[in-house]
Amino acid sequence: MTVVSTAVLELEGIDVFYGRVQALRGVSLHVDQGEIVTLIGANGAGKTTTLRAISGLTPAAAGRVLLRGEEITRVPAETIVARGVGHAPEGRRIFSRMTVLENLDLGAFIRKDGARRQDMDRVFTLFPRLKERQRQVAGTLSGGEQQMLAIGRALMSRPKVLLLDEPSLGLAPILVETIFQVIREVNAEGTTVLLIEQNALKALSVAHRGYVLETGRIVKEGTARQLLDSPDVQKAYLGV
């Protein structure tokens, strides 16, 4: 009997180097269709590198990245976007001299269909503040608004998998709640999410499953509930 994988995204034994420094060591994980999966770990553990390996920004030296069963390990980053991976990177990386509208439009640069306006309206529904500031130069937005823009820009490519790197970093608590509510809504609409988040408690509160990354290796995995109940995770990441 053939077992059909439900994974939309898989990493198999990924190694990544920065020069002679090995950042990831045999990282394997999977994200199933419709899941929110979180990757938690200390600063420097390799979380951002994992997302960069998936999106083609820092190609893996060994191992495989599979998107719906098709290998994308060494596919150019722009092609990976076209195949259905959206990435809202750490630090937002918006185009600060362009307007909100121009940033969002760039998020859809690989799109050939005529539904950009529909997706723009969807982003404005998720983030009403961006609609209010659509003509504003992005560099003049607040940190929270810039984070909304980074996520909105990633959504404009209509991703099957959305990679989110520290979406709440540096935000006021009320904006953190807004961001996480949007993550829930986007996922409920059918987008699979792989989330990196400094606030492990918050991440595990929205995730279905999670992985713990330490010094470039996956050291623990489980359901969100299992990780929340783990004494090791509580001590290291939850302040319990």
Backbone bond lengths (Angstrom), bond angles and torsions (degrees), N, CA, C in turn:
res aa  C-N    CA-C-N  psi(-1)  N-CA   C-N-CA  omega(-1)  CA-C   N-CA-C  phi
1 M - - - 1.477 - - 1.523 109.74 -
2 T 1.324 117.52 129.40 1.450 122.11 -179.82 1.521 110.41 -86.17
3 V 1.338 115.38 128.68 1.451 120.58 177.79 1.525 108.31 -92.57
4 V 1.320 116.95 120.78 1.454 121.45 -179.75 1.527 108.98 -89.35
5 S 1.334 116.13 123.45 1.457 120.46 179.83 1.520 110.41 -71.22
6 T 1.338 115.75 139.25 1.459 120.36 175.08 1.523 111.11 -96.44
7 A 1.329 116.95 3.73 1.462 120.79 -176.96 1.520 110.60 -72.21
8 V 1.332 114.92 129.98 1.457 119.19 172.70 1.527 109.90 -89.88
9 L 1.341 116.46 -25.30 1.456 121.91 179.83 1.523 109.15 -137.76
10 E 1.333 116.21 131.96 1.463 120.95 179.16 1.527 109.77 -137.33
11 L 1.326 115.56 139.13 1.463 122.62 169.52 1.510 107.46 -116.09
12 E 1.330 116.20 131.02 1.463 121.66 -178.79 1.528 109.58 -124.67
13 G 1.334 115.98 105.02 1.460 121.41 173.13 1.513 114.70 59.20
14 I 1.325 117.38 45.66 1.462 121.35 -174.88 1.532 111.56 -77.73
15 D 1.329 115.82 127.54 1.457 123.98 169.66 1.520 108.38 -113.38
16 V 1.333 116.19 137.08 1.464 120.90 175.10 1.521 108.59 -135.01
17 F 1.329 115.53 137.37 1.456 122.24 178.34 1.518 110.17 -120.35
18 Y 1.321 115.51 145.35 1.458 122.63 164.18 1.512 106.35 -112.77
19 G 1.320 115.98 98.00 1.456 118.93 -171.20 1.512 109.63 66.18
20 R 1.319 116.45 -123.76 1.465 120.79 178.61 1.525 112.99 -92.71
21 V 1.324 116.46 -3.86 1.464 120.82 -177.66 1.524 109.15 -90.13
22 Q 1.332 115.90 124.80 1.456 119.78 179.27 1.514 109.37 -89.45
23 A 1.340 115.74 119.36 1.463 121.68 -176.59 1.516 112.65 -93.47
24 L 1.338 117.32 -33.80 1.466 122.12 177.69 1.510 109.21 -126.98
25 R 1.334 115.34 140.41 1.466 121.27 -175.92 1.527 109.48 -129.47
26 G 1.306 116.07 97.29 1.461 120.36 174.74 1.508 114.53 61.77
27 V 1.313 117.56 40.02 1.467 121.13 -177.15 1.528 110.10 -74.22
28 S 1.320 115.45 124.36 1.464 122.56 176.13 1.526 108.82 -128.93
29 L 1.321 115.35 130.20 1.459 120.53 176.40 1.525 108.10 -158.27
30 H 1.322 115.56 166.55 1.461 119.46 175.94 1.522 109.74 -143.26
31 V 1.315 114.70 150.64 1.454 121.88 176.49 1.517 107.06 -126.32
32 D 1.313 116.46 118.18 1.460 120.96 -177.75 1.527 111.15 -82.54
33 Q 1.311 114.48 159.01 1.457 120.83 179.16 1.522 111.04 -54.46
34 G 1.339 116.70 127.55 1.452 121.81 176.53 1.510 116.02 83.59
35 E 1.315 118.17 1.59 1.460 120.90 -179.08 1.525 112.14 -87.33
36 I 1.322 114.60 157.75 1.465 122.57 157.11 1.518 105.84 -109.02
37 V 1.317 116.34 119.15 1.462 121.92 177.66 1.522 107.60 -118.09
38 T 1.318 116.54 133.65 1.454 120.14 179.79 1.519 110.74 -111.66
39 L 1.323 114.78 147.87 1.464 123.25 177.39 1.516 106.24 -118.41
40 I 1.336 116.43 114.05 1.462 119.85 -177.77 1.515 110.01 -115.26
41 G 1.332 114.45 156.53 1.455 120.29 -178.70 1.510 109.49 166.78
42 A 1.324 115.82 167.51 1.457 121.05 -179.23 1.530 110.49 -71.54
43 N 1.327 115.98 166.21 1.456 120.10 173.40 1.523 109.45 -58.38
44 G 1.324 116.33 135.34 1.459 120.53 179.98 1.511 114.85 85.37
45 A 1.338 116.81 4.11 1.466 119.67 -178.21 1.525 112.65 -75.35
46 G 1.345 116.70 -20.66 1.456 119.97 179.79 1.516 114.03 114.51
47 K 1.325 116.93 12.99 1.462 120.04 -176.01 1.535 111.68 -65.67
48 T 1.325 115.88 -51.81 1.463 119.63 179.28 1.519 111.23 -61.93
49 T 1.321 116.60 -39.18 1.466 119.99 178.08 1.523 111.33 -60.56
50 T 1.323 116.98 -36.55 1.463 120.80 178.01 1.532 110.59 -60.27
51 L 1.325 116.62 -46.44 1.457 119.49 179.01 1.526 111.33 -66.03
52 R 1.312 116.88 -38.07 1.467 120.25 179.37 1.522 111.18 -66.62
53 A 1.328 117.05 -33.14 1.466 120.19 176.32 1.523 111.00 -67.33
54 I 1.334 116.12 -37.58 1.468 120.23 178.92 1.526 110.60 -66.09
55 S 1.330 116.64 -45.27 1.470 120.88 -173.23 1.520 113.37 -85.91
56 G 1.335 117.35 1.80 1.455 120.36 174.56 1.512 115.19 84.49
57 L 1.329 117.44 7.83 1.459 120.43 -179.73 1.519 112.24 -80.38
58 T 1.333 117.26 -30.36 1.465 122.62 174.89 1.523 106.88 -132.46
59 P 1.318 117.70 89.60 1.468 120.64 -173.11 1.529 112.91 -59.71
60 A 1.316 115.21 144.80 1.458 121.81 178.90 1.524 110.77 -71.66
61 A 1.331 115.63 143.53 1.467 120.99 175.77 1.523 110.88 -82.98
62 A 1.328 116.13 -25.27 1.474 121.25 178.81 1.513 108.32 -153.56
63 G 1.337 115.15 159.98 1.447 120.94 -179.16 1.518 111.79 92.24
64 R 1.348 115.29 -175.58 1.463 120.58 -175.84 1.524 111.12 -135.76
65 V 1.333 115.12 144.88 1.454 122.56 168.97 1.523 106.68 -113.99
66 L 1.329 116.55 125.83 1.455 121.71 -177.76 1.521 109.96 -118.67
67 L 1.320 117.00 131.90 1.444 123.35 174.67 1.519 108.06 -115.62
68 R 1.335 116.01 112.09 1.467 122.28 -175.03 1.534 110.85 51.28
69 G 1.336 114.98 41.92 1.453 121.44 176.29 1.512 115.67 83.94
70 E 1.325 117.65 -6.17 1.467 121.81 -178.44 1.524 109.31 -102.87
71 E 1.326 116.78 130.04 1.460 119.78 -177.09 1.522 111.28 -71.19
72 I 1.339 115.74 131.83 1.459 121.64 178.00 1.536 110.97 -127.00
73 T 1.327 116.91 18.91 1.458 121.67 -171.01 1.517 112.89 -53.56
74 R 1.310 117.53 -44.37 1.469 120.54 -176.56 1.527 112.18 -120.57
75 V 1.311 114.84 27.67 1.461 121.13 176.42 1.538 108.46 -80.50
76 P 1.336 119.41 140.67 1.470 120.94 178.83 1.523 112.41 -56.64
77 A 1.323 115.37 147.70 1.464 120.75 -174.39 1.524 112.44 -56.94
78 E 1.351 117.51 -40.70 1.458 119.28 -177.85 1.527 111.83 -67.12
79 T 1.325 116.11 -29.61 1.465 120.15 177.28 1.529 110.53 -72.87
80 I 1.322 116.02 -35.75 1.465 120.27 177.69 1.531 110.26 -63.74
81 V 1.323 117.08 -39.70 1.470 120.42 174.78 1.525 110.19 -60.16
82 A 1.334 115.52 -45.88 1.467 120.21 -178.91 1.520 112.03 -63.05
83 R 1.331 117.36 -27.70 1.457 121.03 179.68 1.521 113.46 -84.89
84 G 1.342 116.66 -5.57 1.462 117.69 171.25 1.508 117.76 120.40
85 V 1.346 118.05 21.53 1.463 120.77 177.72 1.525 108.73 -114.54
86 G 1.337 116.75 117.08 1.454 121.97 174.48 1.514 109.87 -102.83
87 H 1.342 117.03 144.78 1.458 120.97 -173.58 1.527 109.08 -135.47
88 A 1.324 116.67 116.52 1.460 122.47 170.77 1.521 106.64 -100.93
89 P 1.337 118.26 101.28 1.463 120.95 -167.49 1.520 113.84 -78.11
90 E 1.313 114.74 165.04 1.460 121.10 172.64 1.532 108.66 -60.87
91 G 1.322 116.27 139.10 1.458 119.35 179.56 1.518 113.77 81.91
92 R 1.336 116.99 4.46 1.466 125.10 172.95 1.520 113.56 72.47
93 R 1.335 118.27 -51.16 1.474 122.46 175.79 1.525 112.77 54.51
94 I 1.313 115.88 40.54 1.454 119.17 174.52 1.525 109.27 -75.47
95 F 1.335 116.26 166.59 1.458 121.30 175.08 1.529 106.74 -90.24
96 S 1.331 115.65 99.48 1.461 121.12 -165.75 1.520 114.00 -67.83
97 R 1.340 118.40 -23.63 1.464 120.29 -177.82 1.530 112.35 -93.99
98 M 1.313 114.99 0.48 1.467 119.65 178.77 1.522 109.14 -104.32
99 T 1.319 116.52 159.47 1.459 120.16 179.90 1.528 110.84 -75.26
100 V 1.322 114.80 169.77 1.464 120.55 174.95 1.526 110.12 -57.69
101 L 1.321 117.11 -46.87 1.460 121.07 -179.88 1.527 111.52 -59.75
102 E 1.317 117.00 -42.89 1.462 120.89 -178.79 1.522 111.13 -66.21
103 N 1.342 117.43 -38.52 1.460 120.66 176.15 1.522 111.08 -62.39
104 L 1.320 116.06 -45.43 1.463 119.47 -179.61 1.521 111.01 -65.07
105 D 1.306 116.82 -40.33 1.454 120.53 -179.85 1.531 110.59 -63.40
106 L 1.328 117.01 -36.77 1.462 120.13 177.24 1.523 111.40 -64.88
107 G 1.339 116.73 -29.99 1.457 119.70 177.18 1.510 113.10 -62.18
108 A 1.332 116.01 -21.86 1.467 121.33 -178.88 1.529 112.06 -104.95
109 F 1.341 117.20 21.04 1.472 119.04 -172.21 1.520 113.00 -64.13
110 I 1.339 118.19 -24.34 1.465 120.04 -178.97 1.527 112.00 -88.97
111 R 1.321 116.35 -4.10 1.462 120.57 -176.30 1.520 111.06 -77.12
112 K 1.315 117.25 136.85 1.461 122.67 177.35 1.525 112.24 -110.88
113 D 1.346 116.38 -6.65 1.462 119.39 -177.64 1.531 110.08 -86.06
114 G 1.302 116.23 179.09 1.457 121.12 -177.24 1.508 114.17 -104.05
115 A 1.338 117.11 24.74 1.466 120.21 -173.47 1.522 113.44 -104.34
116 R 1.330 117.77 18.95 1.462 119.46 -179.59 1.526 111.67 -58.90
117 R 1.339 116.90 -42.70 1.449 120.48 -177.98 1.522 110.57 -62.26
118 Q 1.322 116.64 -38.93 1.464 121.34 178.51 1.524 110.69 -62.51
119 D 1.329 116.41 -42.65 1.462 119.86 -178.85 1.529 111.58 -73.72
120 M 1.331 116.38 -32.44 1.462 119.82 174.34 1.520 109.57 -61.71
121 D 1.327 116.15 -43.50 1.469 120.22 178.66 1.529 110.74 -63.35
122 R 1.327 116.33 -36.36 1.466 119.53 177.43 1.526 110.85 -63.07
123 V 1.334 117.09 -44.15 1.464 120.83 178.27 1.523 110.16 -61.81
124 F 1.322 117.28 -41.02 1.464 120.68 -179.99 1.533 111.62 -68.46
125 T 1.327 116.67 -29.07 1.465 119.64 174.94 1.524 110.37 -70.09
126 L 1.331 116.66 -41.17 1.460 121.18 177.83 1.520 111.81 -67.94
127 F 1.336 115.76 -38.25 1.464 121.92 -175.95 1.532 109.50 -128.65
128 P 1.341 118.18 79.00 1.466 120.89 -178.60 1.531 113.21 -55.44
129 R 1.331 116.49 -28.85 1.458 119.25 -179.22 1.528 111.77 -64.46
130 L 1.326 116.77 -32.08 1.470 119.61 177.17 1.524 110.98 -67.89
131 K 1.311 116.45 -35.52 1.474 119.42 177.32 1.518 110.07 -62.83
132 E 1.325 116.26 -40.61 1.458 120.49 179.48 1.531 111.43 -64.57
133 R 1.332 116.29 -28.06 1.464 121.06 -174.37 1.536 112.56 -113.61
134 Q 1.332 117.19 22.72 1.458 120.04 -171.54 1.521 114.13 -61.06
135 R 1.319 118.00 -26.42 1.471 120.92 179.61 1.526 112.34 -95.67
136 Q 1.326 115.90 0.02 1.460 120.79 -176.17 1.527 110.88 -81.32
137 V 1.333 116.75 144.54 1.462 121.62 176.43 1.530 108.26 -66.79
138 A 1.326 116.58 129.70 1.464 121.38 -169.92 1.526 113.39 -61.50
139 G 1.321 116.73 -31.91 1.460 119.67 -178.89 1.511 113.82 -67.58
140 T 1.334 117.50 -14.50 1.461 120.99 179.11 1.529 112.46 -94.74
141 L 1.325 117.51 -0.31 1.459 121.12 177.46 1.522 110.68 -73.48
142 S 1.318 116.43 158.83 1.466 120.76 172.31 1.522 109.80 -70.29
143 G 1.325 115.89 168.06 1.466 119.68 178.88 1.519 112.31 -59.22
144 G 1.320 116.64 -41.63 1.458 119.83 178.99 1.508 112.47 -65.15
145 E 1.331 116.33 -40.66 1.460 120.26 178.50 1.519 111.46 -66.49
146 Q 1.322 116.65 -36.55 1.458 119.97 176.88 1.527 111.13 -65.49
147 Q 1.327 117.13 -36.47 1.464 119.95 176.59 1.525 110.89 -66.26
148 M 1.322 116.53 -41.30 1.467 120.37 174.89 1.522 110.33 -58.42
149 L 1.324 116.10 -42.08 1.459 120.46 -179.29 1.521 111.25 -65.68
150 A 1.332 117.24 -40.73 1.466 120.37 179.24 1.525 111.33 -61.84
151 I 1.335 116.17 -42.08 1.466 119.76 178.03 1.524 110.34 -69.08
152 G 1.328 116.02 -43.83 1.458 119.51 178.62 1.515 112.44 -59.82
153 R 1.324 116.48 -41.92 1.469 120.29 178.18 1.526 110.89 -60.91
154 A 1.333 117.25 -42.35 1.467 120.44 177.91 1.520 110.96 -63.50
155 L 1.321 117.54 -37.62 1.466 121.20 -179.61 1.522 112.26 -68.96
156 M 1.320 117.20 -23.68 1.461 120.18 -178.15 1.531 112.69 -66.55
157 S 1.320 118.02 -16.25 1.466 120.17 176.14 1.527 112.30 -85.00
158 R 1.337 116.51 1.63 1.471 122.34 -175.77 1.529 111.55 54.12
159 P 1.327 117.63 58.10 1.459 119.61 -175.56 1.520 113.05 -71.11
160 K 1.325 115.49 146.22 1.460 121.29 168.58 1.528 109.47 -80.05
161 V 1.343 115.11 -33.02 1.462 122.19 177.70 1.524 107.69 -125.98
162 L 1.320 116.66 127.90 1.457 122.24 178.65 1.525 109.09 -109.22
163 L 1.333 116.44 121.46 1.459 122.75 177.21 1.527 108.27 -97.78
164 L 1.322 116.74 122.29 1.462 121.78 -178.60 1.520 109.22 -119.79
165 D 1.337 116.06 121.45 1.461 121.80 -176.38 1.524 109.45 -111.27
166 E 1.315 116.36 104.58 1.461 124.64 176.99 1.534 112.47 54.49
167 P 1.331 118.48 57.02 1.469 119.75 -175.81 1.518 114.65 -66.66
168 S 1.343 118.58 -20.23 1.466 118.87 -177.28 1.528 112.80 -101.53
169 L 1.319 118.41 2.99 1.462 121.90 -173.07 1.527 111.09 -60.21
170 G 1.311 115.48 122.03 1.457 121.28 175.43 1.510 115.54 78.53
171 L 1.325 118.26 8.35 1.464 120.78 -176.13 1.528 111.48 -96.32
172 A 1.328 115.34 151.08 1.453 121.14 174.08 1.521 109.45 -66.26
173 P 1.340 117.92 151.59 1.469 121.03 -176.53 1.521 114.60 -52.61
174 I 1.328 118.58 -39.48 1.464 120.02 -178.28 1.527 110.82 -66.16
175 L 1.334 117.30 -34.67 1.462 120.37 177.54 1.526 111.26 -74.40
176 V 1.324 116.69 -32.19 1.466 120.04 175.12 1.525 109.41 -59.67
177 E 1.333 116.53 -44.61 1.466 120.31 178.20 1.519 111.12 -60.24
178 T 1.330 116.81 -40.33 1.469 120.90 178.55 1.515 110.98 -61.72
179 I 1.327 116.24 -46.89 1.466 121.05 -178.41 1.526 110.65 -61.62
180 F 1.316 117.21 -43.69 1.463 119.55 -177.01 1.527 111.80 -72.91
181 Q 1.319 117.58 -30.41 1.449 119.25 174.13 1.523 110.38 -65.55
182 V 1.322 117.05 -38.62 1.466 120.90 177.17 1.526 110.49 -65.28
183 I 1.329 117.47 -40.07 1.465 120.27 177.41 1.526 110.18 -58.51
184 R 1.319 116.48 -43.52 1.474 120.26 177.67 1.528 110.65 -61.73
185 E 1.320 116.73 -44.94 1.463 120.64 -176.94 1.525 111.12 -65.60
186 V 1.316 116.30 -44.30 1.468 120.51 179.52 1.522 110.19 -60.86
187 N 1.321 116.31 -42.62 1.459 120.66 178.74 1.530 111.00 -66.39
188 A 1.324 117.35 -41.01 1.468 120.87 179.72 1.528 111.50 -63.55
189 E 1.335 116.44 -26.04 1.456 120.85 178.28 1.529 112.67 -82.46
190 G 1.349 116.19 -3.27 1.453 119.18 173.63 1.513 117.19 116.06
191 T 1.327 117.91 0.10 1.461 120.54 -179.90 1.523 110.18 -88.11
192 T 1.317 115.90 127.06 1.461 122.43 176.19 1.528 108.63 -77.10
193 V 1.336 117.84 140.66 1.465 121.30 -173.05 1.529 110.63 -128.69
194 L 1.336 115.58 132.03 1.466 122.26 167.57 1.515 106.71 -113.21
195 L 1.321 116.22 117.93 1.460 123.28 -167.87 1.518 111.92 -117.59
196 I 1.325 115.81 127.89 1.461 122.58 166.82 1.516 106.61 -105.23
197 E 1.322 116.41 133.49 1.460 118.34 -174.84 1.518 109.77 -154.37
198 Q 1.348 116.16 128.82 1.456 121.20 179.23 1.523 111.86 -65.09
199 N 1.314 116.27 -31.52 1.458 121.51 179.94 1.531 107.84 -86.70
200 A 1.328 115.68 88.14 1.464 120.37 -173.74 1.518 111.98 -61.40
201 L 1.325 117.39 -36.71 1.466 120.40 179.71 1.522 110.22 -63.31
202 K 1.328 116.17 -43.23 1.457 120.46 179.77 1.527 110.32 -66.26
203 A 1.329 116.06 -42.96 1.462 120.03 -179.77 1.522 111.37 -61.19
204 L 1.323 116.39 -45.70 1.462 119.92 -178.37 1.526 112.13 -71.39
205 S 1.322 116.83 -18.59 1.471 119.61 178.10 1.527 111.79 -74.46
206 V 1.345 117.68 -21.83 1.465 120.05 179.11 1.524 112.78 -108.12
207 A 1.339 116.99 -16.70 1.465 120.46 -174.12 1.527 112.01 -82.67
208 H 1.328 114.36 154.69 1.459 120.49 170.51 1.527 110.41 -85.02
209 R 1.332 115.42 -41.48 1.470 120.95 -179.51 1.523 108.92 -140.32
210 G 1.334 114.83 169.53 1.462 118.53 178.37 1.512 112.36 -153.76
211 Y 1.333 113.57 162.98 1.457 123.06 175.53 1.527 108.08 -129.19
212 V 1.329 115.82 146.09 1.456 121.58 175.53 1.522 107.87 -108.90
213 L 1.327 115.91 126.05 1.457 122.73 -177.78 1.523 108.86 -111.72
214 E 1.321 116.27 126.60 1.470 122.02 176.62 1.516 109.25 -131.56
215 T 1.324 115.90 126.10 1.472 123.16 179.09 1.529 112.32 43.22
216 G 1.323 115.01 47.49 1.459 120.52 173.74 1.502 116.36 82.86
217 R 1.345 118.12 5.43 1.468 121.41 -179.30 1.530 110.38 -126.42
218 I 1.320 115.93 144.18 1.461 120.37 170.48 1.527 107.79 -76.39
219 V 1.336 116.29 122.00 1.462 119.81 -177.55 1.520 112.83 -111.64
220 K 1.322 116.63 -14.55 1.467 119.41 -179.79 1.517 108.55 -158.01
221 E 1.319 116.25 146.82 1.462 121.24 173.91 1.519 108.83 -147.28
222 G 1.307 116.10 160.86 1.457 119.87 178.21 1.507 110.61 167.25
223 T 1.325 115.02 -178.20 1.454 118.74 173.46 1.527 108.43 -66.98
224 A 1.317 115.85 163.08 1.457 119.20 177.91 1.524 110.99 -58.34
225 R 1.323 116.65 -40.13 1.454 120.96 179.81 1.533 111.29 -63.91
226 Q 1.333 116.59 -42.05 1.465 120.03 179.15 1.525 111.34 -62.65
227 L 1.330 116.89 -40.18 1.463 119.70 179.94 1.520 111.29 -71.82
228 L 1.316 116.84 -37.68 1.465 119.49 176.51 1.526 111.54 -62.46
229 D 1.328 116.49 -33.57 1.467 121.20 -178.25 1.525 113.20 -87.58
230 S 1.334 117.73 -6.22 1.464 121.29 -177.53 1.524 111.10 -74.85
231 P 1.333 118.53 123.20 1.468 119.82 177.90 1.521 112.90 -57.71
232 D 1.331 117.67 -37.47 1.469 120.44 179.79 1.522 111.18 -63.86
233 V 1.326 116.02 -44.46 1.469 120.17 179.58 1.524 110.15 -68.06
234 Q 1.321 116.55 -41.26 1.477 119.94 178.52 1.524 111.21 -58.95
235 K 1.309 116.58 -43.69 1.466 120.88 -177.20 1.515 111.62 -70.21
236 A 1.329 116.30 -42.45 1.466 120.12 -173.12 1.519 113.82 -82.41
237 Y 1.352 117.15 -34.61 1.464 119.32 -169.00 1.525 115.32 -126.80
238 L 1.319 118.02 -15.41 1.455 119.95 -175.31 1.516 113.67 -109.92
239 G 1.328 116.77 -3.12 1.455 120.15 177.49 1.510 114.61 68.24
240 V 1.349 115.70 25.82 1.472 120.11 -178.38 1.533 109.39 -95.49
